[in-house]
């Protein structure tokens, strides 16, 4: 098969995937062009055919092909080779995992600034597949990753289309990068900055897009307190915008912007934050809030235009604490190399069964008033194994909220998690369910986050 025939075959295969996975129904008739595009991207990238897009898998490669063909269809110059720029990761067993980045380019128009760049990136990969035993039967499950991070890739693709359409507004040039193997210690972003892109010194700033599909729970801009990056977001927030992010100094989730901090490149990380289905098989397109994504796109587009045309932001090393060469203050539970464990198990279900639902007291007043519901609680398991910083992320009723906080705060000591062999504090979020089965009869549910 010739090279041209192979490319044509890939394009046809991707068209089949899209048609097979995304079918508009009556409920989609009122969708805008952008929402329709978001649905197509997310549905395709998080489809069962992609098998969770584990780094180095065929699903990750198909995703790279889909991104490449989509960018080309938008008239954007893809500068990586067909199938993405491959790179290898040496595994502990001696094998080499082959992942890839997809890179594209939009030329800026200012003669003095067009040789400087803004990088807009999103990770492609997710956890892939896994197995679990249900009633003694081994069952395969797929970590679809609709929000993590098909939503971020979809945002990058539609942002690319808007920037291409309005490229006359760009002063600096824009590099669009879909990073492979992000879940493997941000290998794709490291490779881009240290091996494949030769003009890193001219990258003035970076925009990272990761987990942007649950905007009804919040929209955040993390800048590591960089004054220049904050100033752009604050200025835009004073204008008429369909949505405004909360500027936060707290790291929402470790992602590819960390590799850019290591190169002293100012970055902003747009995200809708942690969510209950994170890193589970329930992370499907059904949880995505596409209409809010469209509003987020408008703000991020405005931010990219402002960043492209404004003064070069200054990187202040004091703005970035414990992000480069260290372990964050609280590592997300699923990002620990060795997860924290309770009574010998690292499954949160055991903590719920053997502690929370065994010793929790259903408030009598809540029983008398027929109050029930689910409380989403966030807490930190310290590097000493003690539970602290217990807080309600999404409450049901003050009576139930207080009891959920009380019982988790009283937790016995855990065995702390580890990263690179070092004990760390780790952060966990889980649902505590209060359920009344009959009048005056209390029951506690069991919901893994």
Beta strands, then each sheet from edge to edge (+ up, - down):
strand 1: 77-78
strand 2: 85-90
strand 3: 96-106
strand 4: 117-123
strand 5: 128-134
strand 6: 137-143
strand 7: 173-179
strand 8: 203-209
strand 9: 220-222
strand 10: 246-248
strand 11: 267-271
strand 12: 331-332
strand 13: 373-381
strand 14: 387-394
strand 15: 417-419
strand 16: 422-424
strand 17: 426-438
strand 18: 441-444
sheet 1: 1+ 3- 2+
sheet 2: 1+ 3- 7+ 4+ 8+ 11+ 9- 10-
sheet 3: 5+ 6-
sheet 4: 12+ 17+ 13- 14+
sheet 5: 12+ 17+ 18-
sheet 6: 15+ 16-
end
